């Protein structure tokens, strides 16, 4: 049995982990975590506002000619006390998830490099796959917590006490899940699969003999 043929799942883990890591980054950057429908369209002209983990945005015609859209965004400050705990948690945990995911990819690349270059070192290869798997799973869990928490807040139509300068009501008429949450859920699935595949690696017992002969 060749050493390369034993690492197909781990190669898949790298591919899935890469896609999962990218989707985690996309989810973190999107403002569409919560979609708020409001009844006062004086400032929020479309009646829809998007609440993300870094900022809140909406379309307004107030300061431009009718028929022209302008998007206004207000960034959340570090010391803003009105920001819900689930949003602050999402900021920190998604940053950690990106770092952990990148470490997982690095460990997997190093292990795969040794395999494809014919460097037979059972301890090194096995340990790096294990480390990569741990980082993938930890990254996936760091995404799962804020995604689930914010999904819960949306489904229970929880309010946010925005200050007057944000021109946002404290409660929407209704709210729905934005695109960032399902993207985050897919990222969780891919990262957890990557971790499982990486942890499942078993170094072949006969590989040393084959490589030496």
C-alpha positions as CSV (number, residue, x, y, z in Angstrom):
1,X,0.0,0.0,0.0
2,X,1.5,3.4,-1.0
3,X,1.6,6.2,1.5
4,X,-0.3,8.5,-0.9
5,X,-3.2,6.1,-1.3
6,X,-3.8,6.3,2.5
7,X,-4.4,10.1,2.5
8,X,-7.3,10.6,0.2
9,X,-9.7,11.5,3.0
10,X,-7.1,13.9,4.4
11,X,-6.8,15.6,1.0
12,X,-10.5,15.9,1.0
13,X,-10.3,17.4,4.5
14,X,-7.9,20.1,3.2
15,X,-10.3,20.9,0.3
16,X,-13.4,21.0,2.5
17,X,-11.5,22.9,5.2
18,X,-10.4,25.5,2.7
19,X,-14.0,26.1,1.5
20,X,-15.3,26.1,5.1
21,X,-12.6,28.7,6.1
22,X,-13.5,30.9,3.2
23,X,-17.2,30.7,4.0
24,X,-16.5,31.5,7.6
25,X,-14.7,34.7,6.4
26,X,-17.6,35.6,4.1
27,X,-20.1,35.1,6.9
28,X,-18.1,37.3,9.2
29,X,-17.9,40.1,6.6
30,X,-21.5,40.1,5.6
31,X,-23.9,42.6,7.1
32,X,-27.0,40.4,6.5
33,X,-27.1,38.5,9.8
34,X,-30.5,39.8,10.7
35,X,-33.0,41.3,8.2
36,X,-35.2,43.8,10.0
37,X,-38.6,44.9,8.5
38,X,-39.6,48.3,10.0
39,X,-42.8,50.3,9.5
40,X,-41.2,53.8,9.7
41,X,-39.8,54.5,6.2
42,X,-39.0,58.2,6.8
43,X,-35.2,57.4,7.0
44,X,-35.2,53.7,6.2
45,X,-36.8,54.2,2.8
46,X,-37.0,50.6,1.8
47,X,-38.4,49.5,5.2
48,X,-35.6,47.0,5.5
49,X,-32.4,47.2,7.6
50,X,-29.6,44.7,7.8
51,X,-28.0,44.0,11.2
52,X,-24.5,42.4,11.1
53,X,-22.0,41.8,13.7
54,X,-19.9,44.8,12.9
55,X,-22.4,47.3,11.6
56,X,-26.0,48.0,10.7
57,X,-27.0,49.3,7.3
58,X,-30.1,50.5,5.4
59,X,-31.1,52.2,2.2
60,X,-32.2,55.8,2.4
61,X,-33.5,58.4,-0.1
62,X,-33.5,61.1,2.5
63,X,-30.4,63.0,1.5
64,X,-30.5,62.3,-2.3
65,X,-32.8,62.7,-5.2
66,X,-35.8,60.3,-5.3
67,X,-35.0,57.2,-7.3
68,X,-31.4,57.1,-6.2
69,X,-30.3,54.7,-3.5
70,X,-27.8,55.5,-0.9
71,X,-26.7,53.0,1.8
72,X,-26.0,54.3,5.2
73,X,-24.0,52.2,7.7
74,X,-23.2,52.7,11.4
75,X,-20.4,50.7,12.8
76,X,-20.6,49.2,16.3
77,X,-18.0,50.6,18.7
78,X,-16.0,48.5,21.1
79,X,-17.6,50.3,24.1
80,X,-21.2,50.4,22.7
81,X,-23.3,49.0,25.6
82,X,-26.4,48.5,23.5
83,X,-24.8,45.8,21.4
84,X,-26.2,42.4,22.4
85,X,-24.0,39.8,23.9
86,X,-24.5,37.4,20.9
87,X,-23.1,40.0,18.5
88,X,-20.0,40.7,20.6
89,X,-19.6,36.9,21.0
90,X,-19.8,36.5,17.2
91,X,-17.1,39.1,16.7
92,X,-14.6,37.4,18.9
93,X,-15.4,33.8,18.1
94,X,-15.4,34.2,14.3
95,X,-12.0,35.9,14.5
96,X,-10.8,32.9,16.6
97,X,-12.4,30.6,14.1
98,X,-10.5,32.2,11.2
99,X,-7.2,31.8,13.1
100,X,-7.8,28.2,14.1
101,X,-9.0,27.3,10.6
102,X,-5.8,28.8,9.1
103,X,-3.7,26.8,11.6
104,X,-5.6,23.7,10.7
105,X,-5.0,24.2,7.0
106,X,-1.3,24.8,7.6
107,X,-0.9,21.6,9.6
108,X,-2.8,19.6,7.0
109,X,-0.6,21.1,4.2
110,X,2.5,20.2,6.1
111,X,1.4,16.6,6.6
112,X,0.3,16.2,3.0
113,X,3.6,17.7,1.8
114,X,5.6,15.0,3.6
115,X,3.4,12.3,2.2
116,X,3.5,13.5,-1.4
117,X,7.3,14.1,-1.2
118,X,7.8,10.6,0.1
119,X,9.1,11.8,3.5
120,X,8.2,8.8,5.7
121,X,7.9,10.0,9.3
122,X,5.0,8.3,11.0
123,X,5.1,10.5,14.1
124,X,5.4,13.8,12.3
125,X,2.7,13.0,9.7
126,X,0.2,11.5,12.2
127,X,0.7,14.4,14.7
128,X,0.1,17.1,12.1
129,X,-3.1,15.4,10.9
130,X,-4.2,15.2,14.5
131,X,-3.4,18.8,15.2
132,X,-5.1,19.9,11.9
133,X,-8.2,17.9,12.8
134,X,-8.3,19.5,16.3
135,X,-8.0,23.0,14.8
136,X,-10.7,22.3,12.2
137,X,-13.2,21.1,14.8
138,X,-12.4,23.9,17.2
139,X,-12.9,26.4,14.4
140,X,-16.2,24.8,13.5
141,X,-17.4,25.0,17.1
142,X,-16.4,28.7,17.3
143,X,-18.6,29.4,14.3
144,X,-21.4,27.2,15.5
145,X,-21.9,29.1,18.8
146,X,-22.5,32.6,17.3
147,X,-24.5,31.3,14.4
148,X,-26.9,29.3,16.7
149,X,-27.1,32.2,19.2
150,X,-28.0,34.8,16.6
151,X,-30.4,32.4,14.9
152,X,-32.2,32.0,18.2
153,X,-32.4,35.8,18.6
154,X,-33.9,36.2,15.1
155,X,-36.5,33.5,15.6
156,X,-37.5,35.1,18.9
157,X,-37.6,38.6,17.3
158,X,-35.4,40.0,20.0
159,X,-34.9,43.8,20.0
160,X,-31.7,46.0,20.1
161,X,-31.8,49.3,21.9
162,X,-30.1,51.4,19.2
163,X,-29.2,55.0,20.1
164,X,-31.1,57.8,18.2
165,X,-28.0,58.6,16.0
166,X,-28.5,55.2,14.3
167,X,-32.0,56.1,13.1
168,X,-33.1,52.5,13.9
169,X,-36.1,51.4,15.9
170,X,-35.4,49.3,19.0
171,X,-37.7,46.6,17.7
172,X,-38.6,45.5,14.1
173,X,-42.1,44.7,13.0
174,X,-40.6,41.3,12.0
175,X,-37.1,40.0,11.3
176,X,-35.7,37.1,9.4
177,X,-32.5,35.2,9.0
178,X,-30.0,36.9,6.7
179,X,-27.6,35.2,4.3
180,X,-24.7,35.2,6.7
181,X,-26.3,32.7,9.0
182,X,-26.9,29.8,6.5
183,X,-23.4,30.5,5.1
184,X,-22.0,30.1,8.6
185,X,-23.9,26.9,9.1
186,X,-22.4,25.5,5.9
187,X,-19.0,26.6,7.1
188,X,-19.6,24.7,10.4
189,X,-20.5,21.5,8.5
190,X,-17.5,21.7,6.3
191,X,-15.0,22.4,9.1
192,X,-16.4,19.6,11.3
193,X,-16.1,17.2,8.4
194,X,-12.6,18.3,7.7
195,X,-11.7,17.7,11.3
196,X,-13.2,14.3,11.3
197,X,-11.4,13.3,8.1
198,X,-8.1,14.6,9.5
199,X,-8.4,12.8,12.8
200,X,-9.3,9.5,11.0
201,X,-5.8,9.2,9.4
202,X,-4.1,5.9,10.1
203,X,-0.4,5.5,9.1
204,X,0.0,2.2,7.2
205,X,2.1,-0.4,9.0
206,X,3.8,-1.6,5.9
207,X,4.7,1.7,4.4
208,X,8.2,1.9,5.8
209,X,9.1,-1.5,4.4
210,X,7.7,-0.6,0.9
211,X,9.5,2.7,0.8
212,X,12.8,1.1,1.8
213,X,12.6,-1.8,-0.7
